[in-house]
Amino acid sequence: HFFPALAQLGRVGSWLEAGLRLLVLGGAGRLLAPGGPHGAAVLLSLAPTVFLTLRGYLGLPGAAPVLLATATPFWLVLTHGTATVALLTWSLLVPTVSVGAKKAEAWVPLKRLLALAWPEWPFLICAFLFLVLAALGETSVPYCTGRALDVLRHEDNFATFSTAVGLLGLASASSSLFAGCRGGLFSFIKSRFILRTRDQLFSSLVYQDLAFFQKTTAAELSSRLSSDVTLASSVLTPNINVMLRNLGKVLGLCAFMLGLSPRLTLLALLDVPLAIAARKVYNTRHQMLQRAVLDAAANTGAVVQESISSIETVRVFNGEEEEERRYSQALGKTLRLRDQRDMEKAIFLLIRRALQLAVQVLVLYCGHQQLREGTITAGGLVAFILYQTHAGSSVQVRSGTVPCHQIPTFVATSPCPHPGCSAMQALAYSYGVLLSNAAAACKVFDYLDQERAVGTGGTYVPATLRGHVTFCQVSFAYPTRPERLVLREVTFELRPGEVTALAGLNGSGKSTCAALLERFYEPGAGEVLLDGVPLRDYEHRYLHRQVALVGQEPVLFSGSIRDNIAYGMKDCEEEEIVAAARAAGALGFISELERGFDTDVGERGGQLSAGQKQRIAIARALVRRPTVLILDEATSALDGDGDVMLQQCMRNGGDRTVLLITHQPWMLEKADRVVVLENGTVAEMGTPTELGTRGGPYSRLLRC
Ligand SMILES: Nc1ncnc2c1ncn2[C@@H]1O[C@H](COP(=O)(O)OP(=O)(O)OP(=O)(O)O)[C@@H](O)[C@H]1O
């Protein structure tokens, strides 16, 4: 007796049946496939009932069953067919995108972006509140207009008419006011989001391994910092802003339109599934092209940066034409990709517009019929057409309405503002753009999530450090060329108070040893020990204060000489800077400069000679009073007093450990001990005198 009793309840009964189906299917789904898609159970349970309810509203001829339990096989096939269509639409709505190496639902990057924006939650809540209020005001305007028209036609009462007009004015004014507040707040949130995300991204970049920077160009990173972060922020606003506005608008419009005429409403929504399907195809391509355009633009930037920063080399080798060709190629690729993307956008717009026009004609025809049947009033029909026009009106973007095909590539983030784009389509569009932009912004997460091979988790901070360095059976290959061992079972030690010179032909692995001692990389096998403790156990800052390196091509930062010497040392006294400059033999030329220590060194120290740059770089290392000092060809451009300078470098209470990498024989002679490297292995070691008399690799090296 249960089903006949349920059938007696009519529409309510059919929804109760849907609820029961949901319980049974949902429960079975969880038992059989615990991690499976639960949306399927919801759709399979509810979609047939939604179909039957809408059919009832349309008043189509023929008797439809109230309950599915008592329905004939024909109705079961029909209703479940609609459920399958709904399921397919759902799968179209949630495309998968790749996040880093993993495949994930398109929601994943969106959720991460929202998590990034979470600190702005008080402003976001206010903005959403204004958004709802503005949508309410906006959608009630046509209804109030229809009411005013009906009042005008049927009643002479001025008070009723004034109330209707007053309501109309109130709805318009409040929607404008709330829309303004919503827009302002979203822009404010966006600026703060950009600032914080760039800051976070840059912080994560500066701590990356050196291998990461060898694989990624500076121009690409700067492009990620600017355009990709802007793209990510556009997900918040305008994307989420516009999508929610459209959602609010669509819900409001549907509610008012259903109230006026369910039949016309269903007709007006006829093109929605088709538009969504077309959107899915378009979005997949657009997403792919969008990424390709961003990559190509970053590559073009890299070409410019590389050419400009190496302009002297380009000039010397007459490489202008080659550079021009490289740039035109990169530019051509970007333009081709943009053209392709724009062409696909144009085709998509054409299809969408045709669908929309067909539906408009259909609604007008049926509206006219309903008016003749008397199932809708003239005011109601006017209000309905106003709603349709409203739904078909373009969405405003900041400075007026811009056709979507004119939106610049990097800001292909705006809502579809194409004239005639319906609110439903704009909703589907803004939803698609939201997901596609969130996916494109994934690169930001790739960098934020980048894991370091060289960890900085060490905590060891001894009160005193002797500076005894041991390379223990160290083997190493650069991450960019993992197949080629650059160091093979290298074992030697650096003793406190001694200058140990590393000698060897070009490419024998000398600088690589220095890089491992600075922990730029982690050895593949073996260990580098400092006072018997592996380098990785030392606290990051402590280690880099104790171990200082002056490289082959010292890099100075734009700013004064003082800033460069005291770089990274907040608490550095003037006397310490002067003492370090004196020890490095730089005081002489600095005092001859008009502005002394305040002299600007220019970009990358370009206003100083090579030798002067080397001396300032040595002073920058000495000011830290390091326990271990590495001089990697740091004296190649120095004149006669290099000898004195070496003595100064060693002076640290007399027990500083110095690793000297040099090709200059007279410098090698000054060292206490020499380690000779050949093809990444230790060929021999000993004092310069010992090695000089042996006639082995060291002697051969001196003869070269
Ligand atoms: N970043 C890198 N990525 C891959 N291979 C590298 C990298 N740096 C150096 N190499 C390779 O490692 C080997 C050792 O280089 P390294 O710079 O240690 O030699 P070196 O003895 O200091 O040479 P030089 O006397 O010319 O300075 C070389 O064959 C070089 O090509």
Ligand as a Chemical Component Dictionary entry (heavy atoms), coordinates in Angstrom:
data_LIG
# 
_chem_comp.id                   LIG 
_chem_comp.type                 NON-POLYMER 
_chem_comp.pdbx_formal_charge   0 
_chem_comp.three_letter_code    LIG 
# 
loop_
_chem_comp_atom.comp_id 
_chem_comp_atom.atom_id 
_chem_comp_atom.alt_atom_id 
_chem_comp_atom.type_symbol 
_chem_comp_atom.charge 
_chem_comp_atom.model_Cartn_x 
_chem_comp_atom.model_Cartn_y 
_chem_comp_atom.model_Cartn_z 
_chem_comp_atom.pdbx_ordinal 
LIG N1  N1  N 0 76.396 24.030 -13.530 1  
LIG C1  C1  C 0 76.945 23.006 -14.175 2  
LIG N2  N2  N 0 76.175 22.065 -14.765 3  
LIG C2  C2  C 0 76.729 21.020 -15.394 4  
LIG N3  N3  N 0 78.046 20.807 -15.499 5  
LIG C3  C3  C 0 78.874 21.720 -14.945 6  
LIG C4  C4  C 0 78.361 22.863 -14.255 7  
LIG N4  N4  N 0 79.414 23.590 -13.801 8  
LIG C5  C5  C 0 80.521 22.933 -14.189 9  
LIG N5  N5  N 0 80.198 21.815 -14.874 10 
LIG C6  C6  C 0 81.116 20.816 -15.414 11 
LIG O1  O1  O 0 81.840 20.262 -14.335 12 
LIG C7  C7  C 0 83.197 20.055 -14.691 13 
LIG C8  C8  C 0 84.078 20.698 -13.625 14 
LIG O2  O2  O 0 83.851 22.090 -13.638 15 
LIG P1  P1  P 0 84.576 23.079 -12.627 16 
LIG O3  O3  O 0 83.984 24.422 -12.828 17 
LIG O4  O4  O 0 84.514 22.488 -11.275 18 
LIG O5  O5  O 0 86.059 23.031 -13.175 19 
LIG P2  P2  P 0 87.305 23.899 -12.720 20 
LIG O6  O6  O 0 88.364 22.931 -12.394 21 
LIG O7  O7  O 0 86.925 24.887 -11.684 22 
LIG O8  O8  O 0 87.627 24.635 -14.088 23 
LIG P3  P3  P 0 88.290 26.106 -14.334 24 
LIG O9  O9  O 0 89.716 26.000 -14.033 25 
LIG O10 O10 O 0 88.050 26.314 -15.784 26 
LIG O11 O11 O 0 87.537 27.052 -13.469 27 
LIG C9  C9  C 0 83.381 20.664 -16.062 28 
LIG O12 O12 O 0 83.446 19.592 -16.998 29 
LIG C10 C10 C 0 82.138 21.478 -16.305 30 
LIG O13 O13 O 0 81.731 21.379 -17.649 31 
# 
loop_
_chem_comp_bond.comp_id 
_chem_comp_bond.atom_id_1 
_chem_comp_bond.atom_id_2 
_chem_comp_bond.value_order 
_chem_comp_bond.pdbx_ordinal 
LIG N1  C1  SING 1  
LIG C1  N2  SING 2  
LIG C1  C4  DOUB 3  
LIG N2  C2  DOUB 4  
LIG C2  N3  SING 5  
LIG N3  C3  DOUB 6  
LIG C3  C4  SING 7  
LIG C3  N5  SING 8  
LIG C4  N4  SING 9  
LIG N4  C5  DOUB 10 
LIG C5  N5  SING 11 
LIG N5  C6  SING 12 
LIG C6  O1  SING 13 
LIG C6  C10 SING 14 
LIG O1  C7  SING 15 
LIG C7  C8  SING 16 
LIG C7  C9  SING 17 
LIG C8  O2  SING 18 
LIG O2  P1  SING 19 
LIG P1  O3  DOUB 20 
LIG P1  O4  SING 21 
LIG P1  O5  SING 22 
LIG O5  P2  SING 23 
LIG P2  O6  DOUB 24 
LIG P2  O7  SING 25 
LIG P2  O8  SING 26 
LIG O8  P3  SING 27 
LIG P3  O9  DOUB 28 
LIG P3  O10 SING 29 
LIG P3  O11 SING 30 
LIG C9  O12 SING 31 
LIG C9  C10 SING 32 
LIG C10 O13 SING 33 
# 
